[in-house]
Amino acid sequence: MKEMRALASRIAAVRPPVMSSLSDEDLLAGQAALGDARRRLDALGAEFAAEIARRSARELGHDGLAQRLGARTASALVQRLTGTTARDAGELVGALSTPGALADAVRGGTTSVGQAAAIRGALDGLADEVAERAAASLLTTTAGRTVEETRACSRELRDDLDSLGIAAREEELRERRYLHLYPQSDGMTRLVGLLDPESAARIRAVVDAATSPRRGGPRFVDPEARARAERIVADERTTEQLALDGLVDVLRAGLSADPAVVPGPGGAPVQVLVAAGAARIEGQPCSVSSAVGDRIACTEGFETVAIASTGQVIDLGRTRRLFTRPQRRALAARDGGCRFPGCARPPSWTEAHHIRPWAAGGRTDLAEGILLCRHHHLLLHNNGWVIQRDDGGYWLIPPRSVDPARERIAMPTKSPLIWRLTG
């Protein structure tokens, strides 16, 4: 133990150089050297963790080392001692659990504990001799690669060695899928889940489509694709907000196309109660502004409910000002998508906005309706933008905070059909 304490003291005594004074070569060499040192320190840590695990074996019960010290498992005890995550502690404990080439590579510092865990996890369940040969092969092919790359290579080799087990592993992953929505005290909702590979691929496709240009996506040659990419890059929303809004838009589009895609009563429109300047979305813990209620009512209609002072409902009206499916098709043919300048959302991703509110005498007819995507529909209701109509044309009036003069901005149709008909 004196050697370990002396080693810790020497490491603590090391002072980093002035980073800004280093050349690129020295900077990279230093980082690589520290990586090598970390692998070797982790190898020592794995030796200690393995012995802690041996002295904490389950068959020892409460006489085991971890149990005596109040930890449920050896990994929990290692986590407490090292201050790492539960995952890192578990990998440290298991790093030397598979004897042979894999354990030797960890001890020699040529393979990191994380890489060893990736290889061991992918090969779990194979016969010992097959797993040993596969591990030896992977140690060669994954040398110098990241943990993620090592994990991918290991899974590919596992599928090659056990192609008959692919279906079973796929079903095992699918059985682990779940989605939970946790309402938070501040009115937000936390979404937590696990996606099986197929579900993840579908969700990833939506997120990538919504955010790819922001994340350094491909350079587009097609002018329309380039223009769309530039709009996404310039969007004021964060990349994460774009991802969420894109996913919500797809869900809304799916429900609009076929309410049966969500089984049971959950396929019904969002229900909103509005009173005295505030609105309450059914099932949500806090109020939203009446502007949000107005926006939802624009698209999904509303019911008038009269309530007596005793709290009893004395009159229930009917849903009003809801655009019908044929009207939606007509608006799609006329507008070609969201008509907010610069927006390229297609009709299936839009909501029907009443230019003049129904409560103010507006009518649910084609002339009084216009398609807007959810983002721009929310912008109109919350930020004071206004749409005007004259002589068949539509104009956007910005709020004074955006343009003190409130100059009108044209909102031309996005429909190729209308372009051809009108020349």
VOPAGU-2260 file (C-alpha; in pm, 1 decimal, decimal comma):
REM VOPAGU-2260
SITE   aa  ch    i         X         Y         Z
SITE  MET   A    0       0,0       0,0       0,0
SITE  LYS   A    1     294,7     230,8      50,1
SITE  GLU   A    2     355,5     210,6    -324,9
SITE  MET   A    3      -4,5     311,2    -399,7
SITE  ARG   A    4       6,5     605,8    -160,1
SITE  ALA   A    5     340,7     714,6    -302,0
SITE  LEU   A    6     197,9     689,7    -654,2
SITE  ALA   A    7    -101,9     902,9    -556,1
SITE  SER   A    8     131,1    1159,4    -400,1
SITE  ARG   A    9     345,6    1180,7    -713,0
SITE  ILE   A   10      40,0    1228,0    -931,4
SITE  ALA   A   11     -95,7    1498,1    -700,1
SITE  ALA   A   12     240,9    1677,6    -721,4
SITE  VAL   A   13     226,2    1701,6   -1101,1
SITE  ARG   A   14     144,1    2054,3   -1214,0
SITE  PRO   A   15       7,9    2108,7   -1564,3
SITE  PRO   A   16     205,8    2334,4   -1797,4
SITE  VAL   A   17      68,8    2660,4   -1931,3
SITE  MET   A   18    -156,0    2510,7   -2196,6
SITE  SER   A   19    -155,7    2816,1   -2420,7
SITE  SER   A   20     223,0    2793,1   -2449,0
SITE  LEU   A   21     222,2    2438,2   -2589,3
SITE  SER   A   22     256,7    2362,3   -2957,1
SITE  ASP   A   23     -15,1    2154,4   -3123,1
SITE  GLU   A   24     217,7    1851,8   -3123,3
SITE  ASP   A   25     295,4    1883,5   -2751,5
SITE  LEU   A   26     -70,0    1939,0   -2665,2
SITE  LEU   A   27    -180,1    1622,2   -2848,4
SITE  ALA   A   28     115,5    1420,8   -2718,6
SITE  GLY   A   29      34,8    1522,5   -2362,4
SITE  GLN   A   30    -328,1    1420,4   -2396,0
SITE  ALA   A   31    -228,8    1084,1   -2546,5
SITE  ALA   A   32      23,6    1023,2   -2267,8
SITE  LEU   A   33    -240,9    1093,4   -2005,3
SITE  GLY   A   34    -472,4     850,0   -2182,8
SITE  ASP   A   35    -206,1     580,9   -2158,5
SITE  ALA   A   36    -148,8     663,1   -1791,7
SITE  ARG   A   37    -520,9     645,1   -1721,1
SITE  ARG   A   38    -549,4     300,0   -1881,1
SITE  ARG   A   39    -264,1     176,9   -1662,1
SITE  LEU   A   40    -413,9     331,0   -1348,4
SITE  ASP   A   41    -751,2     175,7   -1435,7
SITE  ALA   A   42    -575,4    -159,1   -1473,0
SITE  LEU   A   43    -447,9    -123,5   -1117,5
SITE  GLY   A   44    -793,6     -17,8   -1007,8
SITE  ALA   A   45    -940,8    -325,9   -1175,9
SITE  GLU   A   46    -705,3    -548,6    -975,2
SITE  PHE   A   47    -823,2    -389,4    -651,2
SITE  ALA   A   48   -1188,6    -400,4    -760,8
SITE  ALA   A   49   -1161,4    -768,4    -854,0
SITE  GLU   A   50   -1026,6    -854,7    -510,6
SITE  ILE   A   51   -1299,6    -647,0    -342,1
SITE  ALA   A   52   -1552,3    -844,0    -548,0
SITE  ARG   A   53   -1393,0   -1175,2    -443,9
SITE  ARG   A   54   -1412,2   -1078,3     -76,6
SITE  SER   A   55   -1772,1    -963,3    -124,6
SITE  ALA   A   56   -1898,4   -1280,4    -296,7
SITE  ARG   A   57   -2268,2   -1343,7    -252,0
SITE  GLU   A   58   -2214,7   -1675,9     -77,6
SITE  LEU   A   59   -2034,6   -1491,9     204,0
SITE  GLY   A   60   -2357,1   -1312,6     291,5
SITE  HIS   A   61   -2322,0   -1046,0     560,2
SITE  ASP   A   62   -1965,5   -1158,6     624,6
SITE  GLY   A   63   -1864,0   -1027,0     283,1
SITE  LEU   A   64   -1651,9    -713,2     267,8
SITE  ALA   A   65   -1910,8    -493,5      93,5
SITE  GLN   A   66   -2195,3    -607,2     321,3
SITE  ARG   A   67   -1989,1    -547,6     634,2
SITE  LEU   A   68   -1929,3    -188,9     522,3
SITE  GLY   A   69   -2294,5    -125,1     444,6
SITE  ALA   A   70   -2278,8    -159,4      65,3
SITE  ARG   A   71   -2514,5    -396,1    -111,2
SITE  THR   A   72   -2262,5    -503,0    -375,5
SITE  ALA   A   73   -1894,4    -486,9    -455,1
SITE  SER   A   74   -1971,4    -237,4    -733,0
SITE  ALA   A   75   -2152,7     -11,1    -486,0
SITE  LEU   A   76   -1852,8     -22,5    -253,8
SITE  VAL   A   77   -1610,1      55,6    -537,4
SITE  GLN   A   78   -1831,5     343,8    -646,7
SITE  ARG   A   79   -1824,5     485,6    -294,7
SITE  LEU   A   80   -1446,4     453,4    -274,9
SITE  THR   A   81   -1373,0     601,1    -618,0
SITE  GLY   A   82   -1650,0     857,5    -656,2
SITE  THR   A   83   -1733,2     728,6   -1004,4
SITE  THR   A   84   -2068,9     646,2   -1160,2
SITE  ALA   A   85   -2237,4     313,7   -1093,9
SITE  ARG   A   86   -2165,1     212,1   -1452,3
SITE  ASP   A   87   -1795,0     294,9   -1427,6
SITE  ALA   A   88   -1765,4     108,9   -1097,9
SITE  GLY   A   89   -1937,7    -196,5   -1244,7
SITE  GLU   A   90   -1702,2    -195,7   -1542,7
SITE  LEU   A   91   -1404,0    -171,7   -1309,7
SITE  VAL   A   92   -1525,0    -468,1   -1104,6
SITE  GLY   A   93   -1586,7    -679,7   -1415,0
SITE  ALA   A   94   -1279,0    -577,4   -1614,1
SITE  LEU   A   95   -1077,3    -887,6   -1517,2
SITE  SER   A   96   -1369,1   -1126,5   -1474,0
SITE  THR   A   97   -1304,5   -1295,8   -1809,2
SITE  PRO   A   98    -964,5   -1466,2   -1797,5
SITE  GLY   A   99    -750,9   -1477,5   -2108,5
SITE  ALA   A  100    -652,9   -1223,9   -2372,1
SITE  LEU   A  101    -910,7    -963,2   -2268,5
SITE  ALA   A  102    -795,2    -948,0   -1907,3
SITE  ASP   A  103    -430,4    -948,9   -2019,6
SITE  ALA   A  104    -494,4    -651,5   -2249,2
SITE  VAL   A  105    -648,2    -455,6   -1961,2
SITE  ARG   A  106    -356,8    -539,9   -1731,2
SITE  GLY   A  107    -110,5    -435,0   -2002,1
SITE  GLY   A  108    -280,6     -99,6   -2052,2
SITE  THR   A  109    -343,7    -159,1   -2424,0
SITE  THR   A  110    -719,9    -184,8   -2382,3
SITE  SER   A  111    -926,2      43,6   -2161,6
SITE  VAL   A  112   -1170,2     -80,3   -1902,0
SITE  GLY   A  113   -1453,0      68,7   -2111,0
SITE  GLN   A  114   -1342,9    -116,4   -2424,2
SITE  ALA   A  115   -1317,2    -441,8   -2229,5
SITE  ALA   A  116   -1671,3    -392,8   -2099,4
SITE  ALA   A  117   -1799,4    -331,3   -2453,0
SITE  ILE   A  118   -1636,1    -649,2   -2583,2
SITE  ARG   A  119   -1741,8    -859,8   -2287,8
SITE  GLY   A  120   -2102,1    -736,6   -2304,5
SITE  ALA   A  121   -2133,1    -811,3   -2676,8
SITE  LEU   A  122   -1990,9   -1163,0   -2642,5
SITE  ASP   A  123   -2189,2   -1256,5   -2331,6
SITE  GLY   A  124   -2364,3   -1590,1   -2375,4
SITE  LEU   A  125   -2126,0   -1737,9   -2630,0
SITE  ALA   A  126   -1940,1   -2059,3   -2548,1
SITE  ASP   A  127   -1617,5   -1987,4   -2360,7
SITE  GLU   A  128   -1387,1   -2102,6   -2640,3
SITE  VAL   A  129   -1578,4   -1907,8   -2905,1
SITE  ALA   A  130   -1586,5   -1596,5   -2687,2
SITE  GLU   A  131   -1212,9   -1619,1   -2619,5
SITE  ARG   A  132   -1128,1   -1639,4   -2991,1
SITE  ALA   A  133   -1368,9   -1355,9   -3069,8
SITE  ALA   A  134   -1220,1   -1137,5   -2794,6
SITE  ALA   A  135    -867,3   -1196,9   -2923,3
SITE  SER   A  136    -979,1   -1095,8   -3273,2
SITE  LEU   A  137   -1154,1    -783,2   -3146,5
SITE  LEU   A  138    -851,9    -672,2   -2947,9
SITE  THR   A  139    -667,7    -648,1   -3278,5
SITE  THR   A  140    -941,1    -485,4   -3487,1
SITE  THR   A  141   -1042,9    -230,2   -3220,6
SITE  ALA   A  142    -695,0    -116,3   -3116,6
SITE  GLY   A  143    -692,4     263,7   -3100,1
SITE  ARG   A  144   -1070,7     290,8   -3140,7
SITE  THR   A  145   -1322,1     454,4   -2910,3
SITE  VAL   A  146   -1549,2     263,4   -2674,7
SITE  GLU   A  147   -1846,3     331,9   -2901,8
SITE  GLU   A  148   -1661,7     202,3   -3207,5
SITE  THR   A  149   -1544,7    -101,7   -3010,6
SITE  ARG   A  150   -1902,4    -175,3   -2903,9
SITE  ALA   A  151   -2026,9    -153,1   -3262,7
SITE  CYS   A  152   -1749,6    -383,1   -3392,6
SITE  SER   A  153   -1818,0    -630,3   -3113,6
SITE  ARG   A  154   -2189,2    -646,2   -3193,7
SITE  GLU   A  155   -2115,3    -700,5   -3561,9
SITE  LEU   A  156   -1885,3    -991,1   -3482,3
SITE  ARG   A  157   -2139,4   -1136,3   -3239,4
SITE  ASP   A  158   -2402,3   -1131,7   -3513,9
SITE  ASP   A  159   -2161,1   -1304,2   -3753,3
SITE  LEU   A  160   -2084,4   -1575,5   -3496,8
SITE  ASP   A  161   -2444,0   -1623,7   -3384,8
SITE  SER   A  162   -2673,3   -1517,6   -3667,2
SITE  LEU   A  163   -2946,6   -1751,0   -3543,5
SITE  GLY   A  164   -2961,4   -1555,3   -3218,6
SITE  ILE   A  165   -3024,1   -1217,7   -3381,5
SITE  ALA   A  166   -3402,9   -1253,5   -3365,1
SITE  ALA   A  167   -3391,5   -1350,0   -2997,6
SITE  ARG   A  168   -3165,3   -1055,4   -2912,2
SITE  GLU   A  169   -3389,9    -823,4   -3110,3
SITE  GLU   A  170   -3696,2    -944,2   -2919,7
SITE  GLU   A  171   -3510,7    -905,9   -2589,8
SITE  LEU   A  172   -3436,7    -541,4   -2671,6
SITE  ARG   A  173   -3793,5    -481,4   -2784,8
SITE  GLU   A  174   -3927,5    -620,9   -2457,2
SITE  ARG   A  175   -3721,8    -362,4   -2269,9
SITE  ARG   A  176   -3876,6     -64,6   -2450,6
SITE  TYR   A  177   -4082,3     183,4   -2247,8
SITE  LEU   A  178   -4194,0     544,4   -2229,4
SITE  HIS   A  179   -4283,7     737,8   -1914,1
SITE  LEU   A  180   -4412,5    1094,2   -1879,7
SITE  TYR   A  181   -4337,7    1252,7   -1542,4
SITE  PRO   A  182   -4522,1    1580,6   -1466,5
SITE  GLN   A  183   -4288,4    1823,9   -1287,8
SITE  SER   A  184   -4382,9    2073,7   -1020,0
SITE  ASP   A  185   -4298,0    2367,6   -1249,7
SITE  GLY   A  186   -4547,1    2257,5   -1516,2
SITE  MET   A  187   -4296,4    2089,3   -1745,8
SITE  THR   A  188   -4312,1    1716,2   -1817,0
SITE  ARG   A  189   -4003,6    1494,8   -1818,7
SITE  LEU   A  190   -3998,9    1227,1   -2086,9
SITE  VAL   A  191   -3795,3     917,2   -2002,3
SITE  GLY   A  192   -3775,6     602,2   -2206,9
SITE  LEU   A  193   -3582,0     333,2   -2385,9
SITE  LEU   A  194   -3620,7     271,4   -2759,1
SITE  ASP   A  195   -3564,0     -58,4   -2930,9
SITE  PRO   A  196   -3351,6     -29,4   -3250,6
SITE  GLU   A  197   -3643,9      -0,8   -3493,6
SITE  SER   A  198   -3828,4     257,5   -3285,2
SITE  ALA   A  199   -3506,3     451,3   -3233,3
SITE  ALA   A  200   -3439,6     455,7   -3607,1
SITE  ARG   A  201   -3781,2     608,6   -3675,5
SITE  ILE   A  202   -3744,5     871,2   -3404,5
SITE  ARG   A  203   -3387,9     944,8   -3512,0
SITE  ALA   A  204   -3502,4    1000,9   -3871,2
SITE  VAL   A  205   -3746,4    1269,5   -3753,5
SITE  VAL   A  206   -3492,1    1437,7   -3526,7
SITE  ASP   A  207   -3220,9    1431,5   -3792,9
SITE  ALA   A  208   -3455,0    1580,1   -4051,6
SITE  ALA   A  209   -3545,4    1861,8   -3812,9
SITE  THR   A  210   -3192,5    1941,7   -3696,8
SITE  SER   A  211   -2936,8    1807,3   -3946,5
SITE  PRO   A  212   -2831,5    2143,2   -4099,0
SITE  ARG   A  213   -2787,1    2285,3   -3746,8
SITE  ARG   A  214   -2556,6    1995,5   -3657,8
SITE  GLY   A  215   -2330,7    2028,8   -3960,1
SITE  GLY   A  216   -2535,3    1820,8   -4201,9
SITE  PRO   A  217   -2460,2    1777,1   -4571,6
SITE  ARG   A  218   -2405,9    2070,5   -4803,8
SITE  PHE   A  219   -2704,2    2084,6   -5035,9
SITE  VAL   A  220   -2672,6    2148,3   -5407,6
SITE  ASP   A  221   -3047,1    2172,3   -5465,2
SITE  PRO   A  222   -3151,8    2537,4   -5412,5
SITE  GLU   A  223   -3469,6    2448,8   -5222,0
SITE  ALA   A  224   -3285,1    2209,2   -4992,0
SITE  ARG   A  225   -3012,5    2467,8   -4934,1
SITE  ALA   A  226   -3270,8    2733,7   -4851,7
SITE  ARG   A  227   -3443,0    2502,5   -4604,9
SITE  ALA   A  228   -3109,7    2422,8   -4439,3
SITE  GLU   A  229   -3031,0    2792,9   -4406,8
SITE  ARG   A  230   -3370,0    2854,6   -4242,7
SITE  ILE   A  231   -3304,3    2581,4   -3987,7
SITE  VAL   A  232   -2959,2    2719,4   -3909,6
SITE  ALA   A  233   -3103,8    3069,1   -3863,8
SITE  ASP   A  234   -3400,3    2952,7   -3652,3
SITE  GLU   A  235   -3397,3    3114,1   -3307,2
SITE  ARG   A  236   -3485,8    2786,0   -3136,2
SITE  THR   A  237   -3212,7    2566,8   -2990,9
SITE  THR   A  238   -3123,7    2241,1   -3163,8
SITE  GLU   A  239   -3291,9    2048,5   -2883,9
SITE  GLN   A  240   -3608,0    2260,1   -2916,1
SITE  LEU   A  241   -3612,0    2200,1   -3291,9
SITE  ALA   A  242   -3585,8    1826,2   -3225,9
SITE  LEU   A  243   -3881,8    1828,0   -2986,1
SITE  ASP   A  244   -4098,7    2052,6   -3204,1
SITE  GLY   A  245   -4025,1    1833,0   -3505,8
SITE  LEU   A  246   -4131,4    1522,5   -3316,4
SITE  VAL   A  247   -4451,7    1689,5   -3194,0
SITE  ASP   A  248   -4529,0    1804,4   -3550,3
SITE  VAL   A  249   -4496,2    1448,5   -3679,6
SITE  LEU   A  250   -4727,1    1316,7   -3407,1
SITE  ARG   A  251   -4984,2    1584,8   -3482,2
SITE  ALA   A  252   -4962,8    1512,0   -3853,2
SITE  GLY   A  253   -5018,3    1142,6   -3787,8
SITE  LEU   A  254   -5324,6    1208,5   -3574,0
SITE  SER   A  255   -5462,7    1450,9   -3831,8
SITE  ALA   A  256   -5421,6    1195,3   -4108,2
SITE  ASP   A  257   -5575,1     909,2   -3910,1
SITE  PRO   A  258   -5701,0     950,9   -3552,1
SITE  ALA   A  259   -5701,3     570,0   -3523,2
SITE  VAL   A  260   -5319,7     562,4   -3513,2
SITE  VAL   A  261   -5351,7     611,8   -3135,9
SITE  PRO   A  262   -5580,5     338,9   -2998,5
SITE  GLY   A  263   -5846,9     408,7   -2740,4
SITE  PRO   A  264   -5981,8     739,6   -2614,2
SITE  GLY   A  265   -5634,4     895,2   -2614,4
SITE  GLY   A  266   -5678,3     981,3   -2980,3
SITE  ALA   A  267   -5916,8    1262,9   -2892,3
SITE  PRO   A  268   -5811,3    1625,0   -2944,4
SITE  VAL   A  269   -5636,7    1812,6   -2663,8
SITE  GLN   A  270   -5894,3    1947,5   -2416,8
SITE  VAL   A  271   -5853,7    2302,4   -2284,9
SITE  LEU   A  272   -6053,4    2495,7   -2025,3
SITE  VAL   A  273   -6028,0    2875,5   -2049,4
SITE  ALA   A  274   -6135,1    3121,3   -1780,1
SITE  ALA   A  275   -6038,0    3474,3   -1675,4
SITE  GLY   A  276   -5729,8    3509,9   -1894,0
SITE  ALA   A  277   -5579,3    3169,0   -1819,8
SITE  ALA   A  278   -5623,1    2826,0   -1968,9
SITE  ARG   A  279   -5580,5    2476,6   -1832,8
SITE  ILE   A  280   -5483,9    2186,5   -2057,5
SITE  GLU   A  281   -5658,1    1873,8   -1935,1
SITE  GLY   A  282   -5418,0    1641,6   -1752,2
SITE  GLN   A  283   -5148,7    1907,0   -1705,3
SITE  PRO   A  284   -5063,7    2047,0   -1360,1
SITE  CYS   A  285   -5045,6    2418,6   -1428,4
SITE  SER   A  286   -5215,8    2690,6   -1626,4
SITE  VAL   A  287   -5109,2    2821,3   -1965,6
SITE  SER   A  288   -5188,2    3159,4   -2115,4
SITE  SER   A  289   -5518,6    3223,0   -2282,8
SITE  ALA   A  290   -5318,3    3279,1   -2603,0
SITE  VAL   A  291   -5219,8    2910,6   -2599,0
SITE  GLY   A  292   -5583,5    2819,2   -2540,1
SITE  ASP   A  293   -5685,3    3037,1   -2835,4
SITE  ARG   A  294   -5425,8    2872,5   -3058,3
SITE  ILE   A  295   -5542,5    2520,6   -2971,0
SITE  ALA   A  296   -5904,2    2625,4   -3018,0
SITE  CYS   A  297   -5813,3    2759,2   -3362,3
SITE  THR   A  298   -5720,1    2409,5   -3469,2
SITE  GLU   A  299   -5928,5    2176,8   -3253,0
SITE  GLY   A  300   -6235,3    2381,9   -3167,3
SITE  PHE   A  301   -6385,6    2451,7   -2825,9
SITE  GLU   A  302   -6697,3    2396,2   -2621,2
SITE  THR   A  303   -6882,7    2658,4   -2420,3
SITE  VAL   A  304   -6961,1    2536,6   -2068,9
SITE  ALA   A  305   -7182,3    2746,3   -1839,7
SITE  ILE   A  306   -7117,2    2688,6   -1467,3
SITE  ALA   A  307   -7338,4    2816,7   -1185,8
SITE  SER   A  308   -7199,6    2978,6    -870,8
SITE  THR   A  309   -7260,5    2648,0    -693,6
SITE  GLY   A  310   -7012,3    2482,7    -927,9
SITE  GLN   A  311   -7276,6    2285,8   -1120,0
SITE  VAL   A  312   -7264,0    2273,5   -1500,2
SITE  ILE   A  313   -7587,9    2428,2   -1620,7
SITE  ASP   A  314   -7524,9    2435,2   -1996,0
SITE  LEU   A  315   -7292,1    2252,7   -2230,2
SITE  GLY   A  316   -7252,1    2401,1   -2575,1
SITE  ARG   A  317   -7116,0    2230,1   -2880,0
SITE  THR   A  318   -6778,4    2239,9   -3050,0
SITE  ARG   A  319   -6746,0    2549,6   -3265,6
SITE  ARG   A  320   -6519,2    2702,8   -3525,3
SITE  LEU   A  321   -6348,0    2375,3   -3617,5
SITE  PHE   A  322   -6236,9    2348,9   -3979,5
SITE  THR   A  323   -6372,2    2035,8   -4141,9
SITE  ARG   A  324   -6155,8    1777,6   -4316,7
SITE  PRO   A  325   -6273,0    1893,0   -4665,2
SITE  GLN   A  326   -6192,5    2252,4   -4568,8
SITE  ARG   A  327   -5846,0    2141,0   -4456,4
SITE  ARG   A  328   -5789,9    1976,7   -4794,3
SITE  ALA   A  329   -5898,0    2294,1   -4969,9
SITE  LEU   A  330   -5664,9    2505,8   -4755,6
SITE  ALA   A  331   -5380,3    2266,2   -4829,8
SITE  ALA   A  332   -5439,5    2297,6   -5203,4
SITE  ARG   A  333   -5457,7    2677,4   -5180,3
SITE  ASP   A  334   -5173,8    2748,9   -4933,3
SITE  GLY   A  335   -4934,6    2462,0   -5006,5
SITE  GLY   A  336   -4814,5    2458,9   -4644,7
SITE  CYS   A  337   -4734,4    2714,8   -4376,2
SITE  ARG   A  338   -4770,3    3060,3   -4534,1
SITE  PHE   A  339   -4546,9    3236,5   -4285,1
SITE  PRO   A  340   -4268,8    3396,3   -4495,2
SITE  GLY   A  341   -3965,6    3170,7   -4520,2
SITE  CYS   A  342   -4131,9    2861,3   -4370,3
SITE  ALA   A  343   -4135,8    2538,5   -4571,4
SITE  ARG   A  344   -4353,8    2315,6   -4350,8
SITE  PRO   A  345   -4590,3    2106,2   -4569,4
SITE  PRO   A  346   -4969,7    2109,1   -4522,5
SITE  SER   A  347   -4964,4    1790,7   -4311,1
SITE  TRP   A  348   -4751,0    1974,1   -4052,5
SITE  THR   A  349   -4976,5    2279,2   -4023,5
SITE  GLU   A  350   -5273,4    2404,8   -3823,6
SITE  ALA   A  351   -5567,7    2605,6   -3956,1
SITE  HIS   A  352   -5560,1    2958,2   -3814,6
SITE  HIS   A  353   -5861,4    3189,7   -3801,9
SITE  ILE   A  354   -5753,4    3528,6   -3936,6
SITE  ARG   A  355   -6034,3    3691,0   -3740,1
SITE  PRO   A  356   -6109,6    3515,2   -3409,4
SITE  TRP   A  357   -6443,0    3336,7   -3395,5
SITE  ALA   A  358   -6526,2    3515,2   -3069,1
SITE  ALA   A  359   -6480,8    3847,0   -3251,2
SITE  GLY   A  360   -6720,9    3754,4   -3528,9
SITE  GLY   A  361   -6483,8    3556,5   -3750,3
SITE  ARG   A  362   -6622,4    3277,3   -3964,0
SITE  THR   A  363   -6500,3    2923,9   -4022,3
SITE  ASP   A  364   -6471,1    2951,6   -4398,0
SITE  LEU   A  365   -6185,8    2921,8   -4643,3
SITE  ALA   A  366   -6134,8    3294,6   -4690,4
SITE  GLU   A  367   -6095,9    3346,4   -4314,9
SITE  GLY   A  368   -5857,6    3052,7   -4268,3
SITE  ILE   A  369   -5486,6    3016,9   -4339,2
SITE  LEU   A  370   -5236,7    2737,3   -4274,0
SITE  LEU   A  371   -4954,4    2793,2   -4024,5
SITE  CYS   A  372   -4711,6    2547,9   -3870,4
SITE  ARG   A  373   -4733,9    2503,7   -3494,8
SITE  HIS   A  374   -4429,0    2724,2   -3431,4
SITE  HIS   A  375   -4558,8    3019,2   -3631,1
SITE  HIS   A  376   -4916,7    2968,1   -3512,1
SITE  LEU   A  377   -4785,4    2999,9   -3156,7
SITE  LEU   A  378   -4584,9    3307,5   -3258,4
SITE  LEU   A  379   -4898,5    3482,5   -3385,5
SITE  HIS   A  380   -5105,8    3412,8   -3075,3
SITE  ASN   A  381   -4832,3    3489,0   -2822,7
SITE  ASN   A  382   -4631,8    3772,0   -2978,0
SITE  GLY   A  383   -4885,1    4006,0   -3129,3
SITE  TRP   A  384   -4844,1    3928,2   -3501,0
SITE  VAL   A  385   -5156,0    3987,2   -3711,9
SITE  ILE   A  386   -5272,6    3862,2   -4052,4
SITE  GLN   A  387   -5482,4    4077,9   -4285,5
SITE  ARG   A  388   -5668,2    3980,2   -4602,4
SITE  ASP   A  389   -5754,8    4199,7   -4897,9
SITE  ASP   A  390   -5837,2    4124,2   -5260,5
SITE  GLY   A  391   -5763,1    3757,4   -5207,9
SITE  GLY   A  392   -5413,1    3824,1   -5074,1
SITE  TYR   A  393   -5279,5    3772,4   -4723,2
SITE  TRP   A  394   -5043,6    4003,9   -4537,7
SITE  LEU   A  395   -4846,5    3965,2   -4216,5
SITE  ILE   A  396   -4830,1    4259,8   -3977,1
SITE  PRO   A  397   -4542,5    4236,9   -3725,4
SITE  PRO   A  398   -4577,2    4376,2   -3371,2
SITE  ARG   A  399   -4419,9    4714,7   -3292,7
SITE  SER   A  400   -4147,1    4542,0   -3093,3
SITE  VAL   A  401   -4028,1    4387,4   -3421,3
SITE  ASP   A  402   -4111,0    4671,0   -3660,7
SITE  PRO   A  403   -4222,3    5007,4   -3514,2
SITE  ALA   A  404   -4372,5    5100,7   -3851,4
SITE  ARG   A  405   -4558,5    4765,7   -3873,2
SITE  GLU   A  406   -4498,8    4737,2   -4247,2
SITE  ARG   A  407   -4702,3    4466,0   -4415,4
SITE  ILE   A  408   -4520,9    4152,1   -4533,0
SITE  ALA   A  409   -4664,2    3951,1   -4819,8
SITE  MET   A  410   -4767,2    3592,1   -4750,1
SITE  PRO   A  411   -4769,3    3430,8   -5095,0
SITE  THR   A  412   -4901,1    3080,6   -5145,2
SITE  LYS   A  413   -4656,0    2788,9   -5136,5
SITE  SER   A  414   -4877,4    2578,3   -5362,3
SITE  PRO   A  415   -4730,4    2478,5   -5703,6
SITE  LEU   A  416   -5088,6    2415,9   -5818,6
SITE  ILE   A  417   -5183,9    2778,0   -5758,1
SITE  TRP   A  418   -4860,3    2896,4   -5920,9
SITE  ARG   A  419   -4948,2    2710,0   -6239,8
SITE  LEU   A  420   -5309,4    2825,6   -6242,5
SITE  THR   A  421   -5226,0    3189,9   -6183,2
SITE  GLY   A  422   -4924,2    3199,6   -6415,4
